[in-house]
Amino acid sequence: MPRLALYALVICLLATTAAVVAFFRGSWLGIVWVLMAGVSSNMAIYYFRRAKAD
């Protein structure tokens, strides 16, 4: 797995965990974490497909 895809996947997992914790505590800041998880998952998919095509 490409290094950038792996980093983006780790960020996605951390952002998802932070969103769950934020929503559990009743904070609306979890919405920002959900958006960050979405962007980082798209980055992971992009880098994985780019490396696979090369």
TIBALO-966638 format. One record per atom (N, C-alpha, C): residue in three letters; residue number from 1; atom name; z, y, x. Coordinates in steps of 0.001 Angstrom, whole numbers, plus 524288, in hexadecimal, padded with zeros to 5 digits. Atoms other than C-alpha are relative to their C-alpha. Layout:
<sites>
residuo->ALA; num->NUM; atomo->CA; pz->Z; py->Y; px->X
...
</sites>
This chain:
<sites>
residuo->MET; num->1; atomo->N; pz->80000; py->7FB67; px->8034C
residuo->MET; num->1; atomo->CA; pz->80000; py->80000; px->80000
residuo->MET; num->1; atomo->C; pz->80000; py->804D7; px->80379
residuo->PRO; num->2; atomo->N; pz->80036; py->7FB3D; px->7FCD7
residuo->PRO; num->2; atomo->CA; pz->7FC9B; py->80D6E; px->8055F
residuo->PRO; num->2; atomo->C; pz->80540; py->802EF; px->7FFF7
residuo->ARG; num->3; atomo->N; pz->7FAFE; py->7FD61; px->7FF5D
residuo->ARG; num->3; atomo->CA; pz->807D7; py->8159B; px->80A3D
residuo->ARG; num->3; atomo->C; pz->800D1; py->8044F; px->7FBF2
residuo->LEU; num->4; atomo->N; pz->7FF65; py->7FBCF; px->803D3
residuo->LEU; num->4; atomo->CA; pz->80542; py->82153; px->8014F
residuo->LEU; num->4; atomo->C; pz->800DB; py->7FDDF; px->7FA83
residuo->ALA; num->5; atomo->N; pz->7FF2D; py->80266; px->80522
residuo->ALA; num->5; atomo->CA; pz->8045F; py->81880; px->7F562
residuo->ALA; num->5; atomo->C; pz->80593; py->7FDED; px->7FF8E
residuo->LEU; num->6; atomo->N; pz->7FAAB; py->801FA; px->80003
residuo->LEU; num->6; atomo->CA; pz->8114C; py->8124C; px->7F916
residuo->LEU; num->6; atomo->C; pz->803ED; py->80472; px->7FF60
residuo->TYR; num->7; atomo->N; pz->7FC8D; py->7FB7A; px->80083
residuo->TYR; num->7; atomo->CA; pz->817DC; py->81F95; px->7FABB
residuo->TYR; num->7; atomo->C; pz->7FFE1; py->80225; px->7FA76
residuo->ALA; num->8; atomo->N; pz->80074; py->7FDFF; px->80552
residuo->ALA; num->8; atomo->CA; pz->812A6; py->82427; px->7ED97
residuo->ALA; num->8; atomo->C; pz->802A7; py->7FC5D; px->7FC1A
residuo->LEU; num->9; atomo->N; pz->7FD71; py->803C6; px->8036E
residuo->LEU; num->9; atomo->CA; pz->81789; py->817AF; px->7E734
residuo->LEU; num->9; atomo->C; pz->805F5; py->80072; px->8005A
residuo->VAL; num->10; atomo->N; pz->7FA5B; py->7FF48; px->7FF51
residuo->VAL; num->10; atomo->CA; pz->82529; py->819B7; px->7ECDD
residuo->VAL; num->10; atomo->C; pz->801C7; py->804F5; px->7FD3D
residuo->ILE; num->11; atomo->N; pz->7FEB5; py->7FB1E; px->802AC
residuo->ILE; num->11; atomo->CA; pz->8253D; py->827C3; px->7E7E8
residuo->ILE; num->11; atomo->C; pz->7FFE9; py->7FF39; px->7FA18
residuo->CYS; num->12; atomo->N; pz->80057; py->80122; px->80591
residuo->CYS; num->12; atomo->CA; pz->8210E; py->822CF; px->7DA90
residuo->CYS; num->12; atomo->C; pz->804DA; py->7FD1A; px->7FE18
residuo->LEU; num->13; atomo->N; pz->7FB59; py->802EC; px->80182
residuo->LEU; num->13; atomo->CA; pz->82C47; py->81925; px->7DA15
residuo->LEU; num->13; atomo->C; pz->804EC; py->80366; px->8001C
residuo->LEU; num->14; atomo->N; pz->7FB78; py->7FC85; px->7FFAE
residuo->LEU; num->14; atomo->CA; pz->83624; py->82353; px->7DE7B
residuo->LEU; num->14; atomo->C; pz->80000; py->80405; px->7FB94
residuo->ALA; num->15; atomo->N; pz->80058; py->7FC36; px->8043A
residuo->ALA; num->15; atomo->CA; pz->83137; py->82D38; px->7D48C
residuo->ALA; num->15; atomo->C; pz->80132; py->7FD75; px->7FAC2
residuo->THR; num->16; atomo->N; pz->7FED0; py->802C9; px->804D8
residuo->THR; num->16; atomo->CA; pz->831EF; py->8231A; px->7C9B9
residuo->THR; num->16; atomo->C; pz->805DF; py->7FF11; px->7FF85
residuo->THR; num->17; atomo->N; pz->7FA56; py->800C6; px->80004
residuo->THR; num->17; atomo->CA; pz->83FE7; py->81FF0; px->7CD7D
residuo->THR; num->17; atomo->C; pz->802D7; py->8051D; px->7FEE0
residuo->ALA; num->18; atomo->N; pz->7FD93; py->7FAEA; px->800F4
residuo->ALA; num->18; atomo->CA; pz->84364; py->82E54; px->7CDC1
residuo->ALA; num->18; atomo->C; pz->7FF42; py->801B0; px->7FA55
residuo->ALA; num->19; atomo->N; pz->800EA; py->7FEAB; px->8057E
residuo->ALA; num->19; atomo->CA; pz->83D4A; py->8302A; px->7C046
residuo->ALA; num->19; atomo->C; pz->803A4; py->7FCFA; px->7FC71
residuo->VAL; num->20; atomo->N; pz->7FC74; py->8032B; px->80335
residuo->VAL; num->20; atomo->CA; pz->84532; py->824FE; px->7BA9B
residuo->VAL; num->20; atomo->C; pz->80589; py->80218; px->80060
residuo->VAL; num->21; atomo->N; pz->7FABA; py->7FDE4; px->7FF44
residuo->VAL; num->21; atomo->CA; pz->851B7; py->82A79; px->7C062
residuo->VAL; num->21; atomo->C; pz->80090; py->80544; px->7FD43
residuo->ALA; num->22; atomo->N; pz->7FFBA; py->7FADA; px->80279
residuo->ALA; num->22; atomo->CA; pz->84E9D; py->83836; px->7BB9D
residuo->ALA; num->22; atomo->C; pz->80036; py->7FF86; px->7FA10
residuo->PHE; num->23; atomo->N; pz->7FFE1; py->800AB; px->805A9
residuo->PHE; num->23; atomo->CA; pz->84BC0; py->833B4; px->7ADC4
residuo->PHE; num->23; atomo->C; pz->80514; py->7FD72; px->7FE34
residuo->PHE; num->24; atomo->N; pz->7FB13; py->80282; px->80152
residuo->PHE; num->24; atomo->CA; pz->857D8; py->82B29; px->7ADCF
residuo->PHE; num->24; atomo->C; pz->80473; py->803FB; px->7FFD3
residuo->ARG; num->25; atomo->N; pz->7FC03; py->7FBE9; px->7FFE2
residuo->ARG; num->25; atomo->CA; pz->86011; py->8370A; px->7B138
residuo->ARG; num->25; atomo->C; pz->7FEFC; py->8044A; px->7FBFD
residuo->GLY; num->26; atomo->N; pz->8012D; py->7FC22; px->80406
residuo->GLY; num->26; atomo->CA; pz->85977; py->83EE7; px->7A675
residuo->GLY; num->26; atomo->C; pz->7FD50; py->804D8; px->80203
residuo->SER; num->27; atomo->N; pz->802A4; py->7FB81; px->7FDB0
residuo->SER; num->27; atomo->CA; pz->851E0; py->847F8; px->7AF58
residuo->SER; num->27; atomo->C; pz->7FA2B; py->7FFD6; px->7FEC2
residuo->TRP; num->28; atomo->N; pz->8059A; py->7FFA3; px->8010B
residuo->TRP; num->28; atomo->CA; pz->8445E; py->84CB2; px->7ABAD
residuo->TRP; num->28; atomo->C; pz->7FCDA; py->80065; px->8050C
residuo->LEU; num->29; atomo->N; pz->802A5; py->7FFDD; px->7FAF1
residuo->LEU; num->29; atomo->CA; pz->84130; py->84D6D; px->7BA2C
residuo->LEU; num->29; atomo->C; pz->7FD0D; py->7FAE7; px->80105
residuo->GLY; num->30; atomo->N; pz->802AF; py->804FD; px->7FF7C
residuo->GLY; num->30; atomo->CA; pz->83CCC; py->83F50; px->7B8B9
residuo->GLY; num->30; atomo->C; pz->7FA2C; py->80065; px->7FEF3
residuo->ILE; num->31; atomo->N; pz->80595; py->7FF40; px->80122
residuo->ILE; num->31; atomo->CA; pz->82FD3; py->84459; px->7B36E
residuo->ILE; num->31; atomo->C; pz->7FD06; py->8012D; px->8050A
residuo->VAL; num->32; atomo->N; pz->8027B; py->7FEB5; px->7FAFE
residuo->VAL; num->32; atomo->CA; pz->82CBA; py->849F2; px->7C0D8
residuo->VAL; num->32; atomo->C; pz->7FF6A; py->7FB10; px->8034A
residuo->TRP; num->33; atomo->N; pz->80039; py->804DA; px->7FCFF
residuo->TRP; num->33; atomo->CA; pz->82FE3; py->83CD2; px->7C717
residuo->TRP; num->33; atomo->C; pz->7FBD6; py->7FC50; px->7FDDB
residuo->VAL; num->34; atomo->N; pz->80416; py->80345; px->80256
residuo->VAL; num->34; atomo->CA; pz->82709; py->835C0; px->7BD76
residuo->VAL; num->34; atomo->C; pz->7FAA3; py->801E9; px->801B0
residuo->LEU; num->35; atomo->N; pz->80504; py->7FDD1; px->7FE43
residuo->LEU; num->35; atomo->CA; pz->81BE3; py->83EF5; px->7C0EC
residuo->LEU; num->35; atomo->C; pz->7FEFD; py->7FEC3; px->805BB
residuo->MET; num->36; atomo->N; pz->8009E; py->80143; px->7FA78
residuo->MET; num->36; atomo->CA; pz->81E53; py->83CC9; px->7CF6A
residuo->MET; num->36; atomo->C; pz->7FEBE; py->7FA3C; px->800C2
residuo->ALA; num->37; atomo->N; pz->8012B; py->80596; px->7FFB2
residuo->ALA; num->37; atomo->CA; pz->81E40; py->82E17; px->7CD52
residuo->ALA; num->37; atomo->C; pz->7FA4F; py->7FF00; px->7FE86
residuo->GLY; num->38; atomo->N; pz->80572; py->800A2; px->8018F
residuo->GLY; num->38; atomo->CA; pz->8112C; py->82F34; px->7C668
residuo->GLY; num->38; atomo->C; pz->7FC3A; py->801AC; px->8043D
residuo->VAL; num->39; atomo->N; pz->8036F; py->7FE17; px->7FBDA
residuo->VAL; num->39; atomo->CA; pz->80B00; py->8372E; px->7D135
residuo->VAL; num->39; atomo->C; pz->80021; py->7FC54; px->804B2
residuo->SER; num->40; atomo->N; pz->7FFA3; py->8036A; px->7FB6F
residuo->SER; num->40; atomo->CA; pz->81018; py->82E5A; px->7DBEE
residuo->SER; num->40; atomo->C; pz->7FDA1; py->7FA9C; px->7FEF3
residuo->SER; num->41; atomo->N; pz->80281; py->80506; px->80125
residuo->SER; num->41; atomo->CA; pz->80B85; py->8220E; px->7D4EA
residuo->SER; num->41; atomo->C; pz->7FA14; py->80088; px->8003D
residuo->ASN; num->42; atomo->N; pz->805A1; py->7FF16; px->7FF8F
residuo->ASN; num->42; atomo->CA; pz->7FDF1; py->827E6; px->7D3C1
residuo->ASN; num->42; atomo->C; pz->7FE4E; py->8006B; px->805B2
residuo->MET; num->43; atomo->N; pz->80135; py->7FFAA; px->7FA6E
residuo->MET; num->43; atomo->CA; pz->7FE45; py->82B17; px->7E242
residuo->MET; num->43; atomo->C; pz->80000; py->7FA9D; px->80282
residuo->ALA; num->44; atomo->N; pz->7FFBD; py->80546; px->7FDCD
residuo->ALA; num->44; atomo->CA; pz->8024C; py->81D21; px->7E57B
residuo->ALA; num->44; atomo->C; pz->7FB20; py->7FCE8; px->7FE83
residuo->ILE; num->45; atomo->N; pz->804BB; py->802C7; px->801B9
residuo->ILE; num->45; atomo->CA; pz->7F712; py->817A5; px->7DD66
residuo->ILE; num->45; atomo->C; pz->7FB38; py->80202; px->802EB
residuo->TYR; num->46; atomo->N; pz->80479; py->7FDB2; px->7FD4D
residuo->TYR; num->46; atomo->CA; pz->7ED74; py->82117; px->7E3A2
residuo->TYR; num->46; atomo->C; pz->7FFB1; py->7FE1C; px->805A8
residuo->TYR; num->47; atomo->N; pz->80012; py->8018E; px->7FA82
residuo->TYR; num->47; atomo->CA; pz->7F16B; py->81DF4; px->7F193
residuo->TYR; num->47; atomo->C; pz->7FF12; py->7FA25; px->800A7
residuo->PHE; num->48; atomo->N; pz->800E3; py->80597; px->7FFAF
residuo->PHE; num->48; atomo->CA; pz->7F198; py->80F60; px->7EEEC
residuo->PHE; num->48; atomo->C; pz->7FA37; py->7FEBD; px->7FF1B
residuo->ARG; num->49; atomo->N; pz->8058A; py->800F2; px->80115
residuo->ARG; num->49; atomo->CA; pz->7E3EE; py->80F9D; px->7E914
residuo->ARG; num->49; atomo->C; pz->7FC87; py->80218; px->80456
residuo->ARG; num->50; atomo->N; pz->8030D; py->7FDC7; px->7FBC4
residuo->ARG; num->50; atomo->CA; pz->7DEE4; py->81868; px->7F3E8
residuo->ARG; num->50; atomo->C; pz->80012; py->7FC67; px->804C8
residuo->ALA; num->51; atomo->N; pz->7FF9B; py->80384; px->7FB88
residuo->ALA; num->51; atomo->CA; pz->7E3EB; py->80F18; px->7FE5B
residuo->ALA; num->51; atomo->C; pz->7FD1F; py->7FADE; px->7FEEA
residuo->LYS; num->52; atomo->N; pz->802A7; py->804C9; px->80168
residuo->LYS; num->52; atomo->CA; pz->7DE76; py->80374; px->7F70A
residuo->LYS; num->52; atomo->C; pz->7FA0F; py->8009F; px->80065
residuo->ALA; num->53; atomo->N; pz->805A5; py->7FEF8; px->7FFCA
residuo->ALA; num->53; atomo->CA; pz->7D0F0; py->809C1; px->7F665
residuo->ALA; num->53; atomo->C; pz->7FE12; py->80068; px->805AE
residuo->ASP; num->54; atomo->N; pz->80196; py->7FF6C; px->7FA7E
residuo->ASP; num->54; atomo->CA; pz->7D0D8; py->80C57; px->80518
residuo->ASP; num->54; atomo->C; pz->7FFB7; py->7FB00; px->802D3
</sites>
